[in-house]
Amino acid sequence: MSTRTRTSAALASIAGLTVALLGAVPASAASGSAAEDLSSRMDEMGVDRTTADAVVERFEGLPSADQRSFLAAFSADPTSVAEFGSTAAPEDPVSSASPLSRGSARYTATYPVRVSVLGIDTGTFNLRYVFEATPTAVTRNLECTGWFSGTAGFWSVNETTSSYISVSTGTCKVIHRMSAVYKGSWWSANKEQAVSYRGTVLSSGYLRNI
């Protein structure tokens, strides 16, 4: 077992953490050597020490069979070890202080989705949607913004956004594009995050792979 001092988990990047795990520790490795290899790879790839220590500590606490399953799952699909806040929902839109004409008001809706690995928080995908609406219809889109909070590590993370209104429903959509090159291999992972409001009532909100 590693003798590094273990610290508590803190928010960091799922992107940087995923890179750290890429390449992977052989599924047949013994528990101690697997943890040491995992830790050294995270050091090499610049994952912050707090998060790396917390993940290795959680990994070391798994039964050997679960360690092998974790590493095998990661080897087949690195994104499969990430857990998303499936119960998270877009926050209720907040209106501006002053109503606008024709019974409308300006609203801001935010949608954070936290990501974890082995129960350790590693980052947050964020979306902010600003729009004008009556209680039953979105009348104007003002802002649609997305970003990933945390340290990206070796990943390059870029966002593209789009917004539109259809049948009184306003939609803000963000594409998070992540890419990395490590030891000659190219890796990419794309997420689509979106919210839709019919007036001030949420119609849908999701974060999914694309």
N, C-alpha and C positions, 0 to 999 in steps of 0.2 A: 504494500500500500504506500502511496506517496506520502512523504513526510512534510509536505508543504502545509503551512498554516491555512486552515479553511476559513473563509470569510462568508458573510451572509450574501444572499442573492441580491442583485441590483439590476435595474433595467439596462439592457445593452442591445446590440443588434442581432436579430435572428439571422440577418444576412451574414454578418461576420462570423457568427457561431457556426452556421451551416458550412461556410468555407473551411472552418477549422476541422470539421468532421470529415470533409471530403477526402476520399482517398483511402480513407479508411483503414481502421485497425482490422487485421484479419479476424474473422469470426472464431477461429480456433485458438486465439491467443489466450493465455491464462489471465485471470482477473487482474492481478497486480501489473503485469506487463502491459495489458490492454489499457489500464488507467494511466500508466506512465506514458505510453505512446500517445494517448489522447491528450494528455496535459502538454506534452512537448510540442505536439502539432499546433495546439492552440497558442502556445507561446510563439512559435515560429510564424504564425499567421496574424499575430497582432490582436487577438481577442483580449479584451480587458481582463486583468487578473481576477477581479472579484467574480465575474461571471464564470470564467474558466474554472476557478476553484470550486465554485458552487456546483457546477455541472459534474465535474469529476467526482466530487464527494457524493453526489446523488447516484452517479453511475456505480461507484464502488459499493454502495449499500444494496445494490440489486443482487439477487441470487445469480449464480453463474449462468443458469439457463436463460434468465431474463437478459443478462448482459449479451449473451450470444444472439438472442432474438433481436435485441436493439441494434447491434452491429450489423446483423444480416439484413434487417429492414432498411437500415441506412444505406448499406452497400447497394441494395436494389433500387432505392429511391430516396435520396437525401432529404427531400421535403416531407417524407412520411413520418419522420420523428418529431416534426413540429406540431404543436397543439395550438389551435386557434380558439379564441374566446367565443365559442359557438352560442353562448347564452347572451352575449353582448348585443345590445340594440342601439340604434341611433338615438341620441338624446333628443328630448322634446325641443322643438324650435323655440328660440327666445325672440320676442318681438322688440322692435325699437320703441323708444318712449313716445314718439309722436306718430299718430295714425296719418296715413297718406290720403290722397283724394280717392273717391269712389269706394270708400269702405275698406281699402287695403292697408296693409302695414308691411314693414320690412322685418324679415325673420332671418335668424342665423341658426343653422342646424349643424351639429358636430357628430362625428361617428368614429370613435377610437376603437380599434380591435387589437387587443393584446395577444402576443404570441409567447409560447413557452416551450422549453425542451426539458423533459423529465421533471416537469413541474416548476422549473426555474424561469422566471420572466426574462425574456430576451429582447423585447422591443414592442413597438406599437405602430400599426398602420393607421394613419389619420386622414380624415376627410372633413372639409368644411364647405358648407353650402349656404350661400346668402341669396335670398330671393324676396320678391314682393308677392303678397297673396291676400286674397279675401279668405274668409273661413272655408270656402268651398272650391277655390280655384287659385292656382299659381298664375300670376299675371306677367311676371318679369323675372328673368335670371340676372343676378348681379355678380356673383362670384362662385367659382367651383375650384377648390384647391385641394391638393393631396400631398402628403409627405410621409416619410418613415422616420420615426424618432429613434435615436440611438447612434452608435458608432458603426459605420458600414463595413469596417475592416477592409478586406480585399475586394469586396463587392463594389461595383458601380451601380448606384440606384438612381433611376430617373423616372419622372412621372409625366404622363400626358393626360389632359383633362378634356371633357366635353360636357355640355349641358344643353338641354332642350325642353320644350313644353309641348305636350301632346294631350289633347282632350282634358284640359284644365289641370293636368298633372305635370309637375316639374321634376326633372331628373338631373342629378349631378353624377358623373361617372369618372373615376380615376383609374388609369392603368399604371401599376407600379412595375417597372421593368428592371430586373436585377441581372447583372452579368459579371463574370469573373474569369480570369485566366490564371490557372495554377499548374506549374510544371508542364506547360505545353498543352494542357487540356482546357477547353472552353466549357463553361457552365452558365446556364441561364435559368431564371425562374420568373414567371410573370403572374401578377395578381390583379384581378379586377375588383374594384370596390365601388359600390354605388348606393345611392339613396333616391327614392322617389316620393314626392308628397303631392297629394291631391288637396289643394288648399293648404291647410295646416295639419292635415292628418297624414301620417306615414302610410304609404302604400307598400313599400318594400325597402329592404336594406340588406346588403350581403357583401362578403369578401370571398372570392373563389379563385381557383387556379384557372388560367387560360393558356 
